[in-house]
Amino acid sequence: MHVAQAINELVTEQRATRADTLARRMEDASTTPEGKWGPALEILLRLTHTATSATLPPLWKELAAATKRFEATAITRAIAATALAMGAPADVSPIVTPSLAAKLVTFSFGHPNSDDLNEGIHPFTVGYRTPTEADHARAQAQQHAMLMGGAAPRLADVIQLASTDKARLPTTCLQAGITLESYRVLLQACLGEEHPLTAEYSNFVRTWPQFAPKFELQMAAQPLMPALVIRWVQLRLNVWFNE
């Protein structure tokens, strides 16, 4: 009787051990870049110029560890940390909308149709917002997160919120400057400070203050000048991401 009981206890213990091991493996698989993206991780490694997931920028590690509901939160946290490290003003830190979060999860930086400004991840994606528009965008992002975490969110609500993020065109040189700075924060968070594209883009943005007054003078004849400058940058970024 005692022998049978001991065998049963041993079997139960072994089952529990296997269950714990399986649970840990499933947890590891869902909280690592390898587990989250599988073979697609190679795209991210090439994009960030990193050899292994261990050397990815923190944003991607935090994103990998997040559940779908908290993906945008993880991205926001990583971007905020980057902006703080850069000493960037609060008004240039990009707002992580549902659309931007979805693009980042799938590494959708470039797009075959460069004329569709709602596709890809470029300066227009994180364009200037007024304080009221910024508050509205944050409220929508929070509402989207609540819907995604709810028991039965309406599909129409999720689609509507996820599709409200449209390209934002600057109308002044000041807005163009804020747009450029906002994308600089995003780029450094995604690719890292030492990445060649981050360095090249940052060098360009640093020259903006000396050229902005010249563009300002041209606005009488060409009111769209701020948007044209960002368009010029967007086209060149799209070429790089599609190479």
Secondary structure, 3 states (H helix, E strand, C coil): CHHHHHHHHHHHHHHHHHHHHHHHHHHHHHCCHHHHHHHHHHHHHHHHCCCCHHHCCHHHHHHHHCCHHHHHHHHHHHHHHHHHHHCCCHHHCCCCCHHHHHHHHCCCCCCCCCCCCCCCCCHHHHCCCCHHHHHHHHHHHHHHHHHHHCCCCCHHHHHHHHCCCCCCCCCCHHHHHHHHHHHHHHHHHHHCCCCHHHHHHHHHHHCHHHHHHHHHHHCCCCCCHHHHHHHHHHHHHHHHHHC
